[in-house]
Amino acid sequence: MSRIPVSYQVSDISALAKSLRRQWAGREAAPSHVEMLNMLARASGHRNFQHLRAAHAGTAPADASTAECPVRAAEREASVVVDAARIARVAAHFDDRERLMRWPGRRAHQILCLWALWARFPARATLTEKRVSAFLAERHLFEDAALLRREMVDGGLLQRNRDGSQYRRCERRPSAEAVALIRHLKAVG
């Protein structure tokens, strides 16, 4: 079996150390390789290493919406302030039917536009490249579905198989600004 690299990131190394110390306490012997992987995964808010690997691969179970502790995720979301003027500027790139009229010049605006398109993709559905292109063609006016498709794959909003014949929406939590834009477009449309 080949190894698939799994990145590991924690927001608080002190909390990681405390969690590992608690899990290691009372053990008579050093943990095995698998036990150590599970300890590291639990310290970062996952149930076990398999759950961490599934979250990394974008195939986390439906009940695992974030890789970190839900309380910390809620605290982080509550502290985010959405720039209403920025949302209005990005929304100006869409018409009243939620179609993207032009590709923004600013990268931050492009990313928000991609999230708005992502929100309209069917969840948990496998689509052919032709269907994805047709889907995007219906939702933009500058006739470059390939650009949008590539940007969505590169940005982790869509995943495709190696030969590019099948696409799926990546189930991720949008940023607070992306959620605000999606809501704004629905309210206007």
Steps between C-alpha positions, in 0.01 A plus 500: 500500500641838404509780754293808441645805675265661751577853609466577869431842643383618840412852601632468856817299563459537875158332485655228285771435759245487785280258309791270418618510863149408624471215250849371585449517879462165671653302213766251596653476153548733208206500259517305177515675164121477451429607859727804451318594176167476683631710790617775261167490316299527825720789614398695189127437547447182296356173624798296376760493224255361244272797564794740458601333174142507369471870586829567321378315191176699493292194584422570863177352635200733483506565875863619493465847352832632627838353580526689826300499819148636426524744791820654362350514150194682634718746691706569188188552285347734758812718494491547120366834384356502149580803287160595355655740249722222366198269467317772304802549269523127430122469458522765226672235285172304494174582322151468651489131399819425700708463182862613513523782244880548502805346662629734774857625489563465873583150621298540822193593293559206266503259793171637634345468152613138484330432834176646364522262204593212732183556702287431193671168417303191605640348817631143495431459128749374244499703179677451168735768370242584235228544763726717720581721200131529412414572864759778514400634156149559635642696794743739336494736202864530389517158332798344677368194684845338480653785702232468768526120508881514540481772766243300698714185486819690588318676785374173648134571428467221244687175479548294188636158421837464327367496145268797563187309402321529836462794737350537847444801720733497801290531812672779690389777727508837319663798665277751676539740205408227251188417702408870508540525121296184437219634723517843338468353151204281602323799657549716189414224250 
